């Protein structure tokens, strides 16, 4: 049966499954991508997100989110929305932030619940779309 055909059950993962292919796909996106676990620690960070913070992707794995964005932004902005996402909601919100060079960006953050193999939520997938903000003539 062809994929997408009615009656097709999910196929088992093949023995040749290679998760690095997924990482390559996420690294080629224009958006910043991160996966945050229920303990608010990074499970994954794509290259674009790591580059924004002038770090390597591997520097994020296992780190609490508040160590990257600071405790105030974590408590006021990220944690309440992550909690909604961990409860099953898809969340989207906008904010402004400077990069390490001080350039200001408008960011849209979309959070999608990440289900584990048994269907329970094990984290959140964050996709951050950034747009430079230009100074307006006064």
MOJOVEN-V891889 format. One record per backbone hydrogen bond with DSSP energy under -0.5 kcal/mol. NH is the residue of the N-H (numbers start at 1). CO is the residue of the C=O. E is the energy in kcal/mol with one decimal. If there is no record, write none. Layout:
BEGIN
((NH,CO,E) (NH,CO,E))
END
This chain:
BEGIN
((5,2,-1.9) (8,5,-1.6) (9,7,-0.6) (17,14,-1.8) (21,18,-1.9) (22,18,-0.5) (22,19,-0.6) (23,19,-1.6) (24,20,-2.4) (25,21,-2.0) (26,22,-2.5) (27,23,-2.3) (28,24,-1.0) (28,25,-0.5) (29,26,-0.9) (32,128,-2.6) (34,126,-2.1) (35,44,-2.4) (36,124,-2.6) (37,41,-3.1) (38,122,-1.0) (40,37,-2.4) (42,63,-2.6) (43,35,-3.5) (44,35,-1.5) (46,33,-2.8) (50,46,-2.2) (51,47,-3.1) (52,48,-1.8) (53,49,-1.4) (54,51,-1.4) (55,50,-2.6) (59,56,-1.4) (60,57,-1.6) (61,57,-0.7) (62,42,-3.1) (63,60,-2.6) (65,40,-3.1) (67,64,-1.5) (68,64,-0.5) (68,65,-1.6) (69,65,-2.2) (70,66,-1.5) (74,70,-2.1) (75,71,-3.0) (76,72,-2.6) (77,73,-2.2) (78,73,-1.9) (79,74,-3.4) (81,77,-0.8) (82,78,-2.9) (83,79,-2.8) (84,80,-1.5) (85,81,-2.3) (86,82,-3.3) (87,83,-1.1) (88,85,-2.1) (89,84,-2.0) (91,89,-0.5) (91,111,-2.1) (93,109,-2.0) (95,107,-2.2) (97,105,-2.4) (99,103,-2.3) (100,52,-0.6) (102,99,-2.0) (105,97,-2.6) (106,131,-3.1) (107,95,-3.5) (108,129,-2.4) (109,93,-3.2) (109,107,-0.5) (110,108,-0.6) (110,127,-2.5) (111,91,-3.4) (112,125,-2.2) (114,123,-2.8) (115,113,-0.7) (116,120,-3.4) (119,116,-1.8) (122,114,-3.3) (123,114,-0.9) (124,36,-2.5) (125,112,-3.1) (126,34,-3.6) (126,124,-0.6) (127,110,-2.4) (128,32,-3.3) (129,108,-2.5) (129,127,-0.6) (130,128,-0.5) (131,106,-2.4) (133,104,-2.6) (134,132,-0.5))
END
